[in-house]
């Protein structure tokens, strides 16, 4: 499939961070229908979904199980703060 056609479809990346990880890891990624399923499952599990096409594009360049590179730490940290703020607001 050409890169142009692939880029026009929805993309999704799921990250996870475990106690022994140095940084969050890519645990799922996909285009089109698979991307929709990733987002649907995240929402079903109560995981917050953030739509940042530029960041997703960068994360799609990583392999499955690859750690987020240091150049993306700042933006990932900002997303974690966003999730924490939403979680706190909903628990009030």
N, C-alpha and C positions, 0 to 999 in steps of 0.2 A: 504494500500500500504506500502511496506517495506521502511524504511528510506534509504536504499542503492539505491533502484530504484528511489525514489524521489530526492535524491541528485545528480543523474546523469543528470537530466533534468535542463533546464535553470530556473533560479530563478530571480525574480524581486521584488523590494520593492520601493514604492513611499512614499516620506516624504513631509510634508507640515508644515509651521510655520506661525501661526497667531499672531496678535498683543497681544492677551490675553494668548498665550501659554507660558509656562516656557521653553519649549524645542520643537524641531521639533517632530511631531507625525507621526506614520505609518498610511497612509491613503489608501494604497492598497498593496497587496502582493500576490504572487502566483507562481506556478510552471508550466513548460511546455507551453501549448497554452495560458493560462492566463497570464503568464509572458511576452510572446511575445506581447499580446494585451496591457499590461501595458506600455511596452517600445514603442510600436507603437503609442499609444495615447499621451504619453509624447512628442514624437518627433513631432507629428501632432500639438500639442499645443505650440511648440517652447520651450519645457522644455529640458534642457541639461540632457543627460544620461551619467552616469559614470559607467564603468564596473569594479567593484572591488569585485571579488568573495568572498574574505574573509569577507569584510564588509557586503555584502549582506547576507552571511551565518549567521552573528551575528544578523542582523536586522530581519531575518526571524524567529528568536526565540521570537520576540516580538509579542504581540497581536495587532490586528487592533485598532487604536485610542490610543495606548499606546505611551507615550513619550519616546524619546531616552534617555537611562540611562546616568548618568554623566560620566561613564567610556568611553563612545563613543563621548563625546563632542569635544575632540581635533580633532579626525578624521573628524567629521562632519563639524567643523569649517574650516578645511583645504579644504574640498570639496566646501564649500561656497566661499572661497577665489578663488578656481579654477574657479568656475562659474562666479564670478565677473570679473576675468581676461579675460576669454573668451568673456564675454559680452562687456567689454571695447574694446578689440581688434577688435571685429566685428563692433562696432559702429564708428570706425575710418575711 
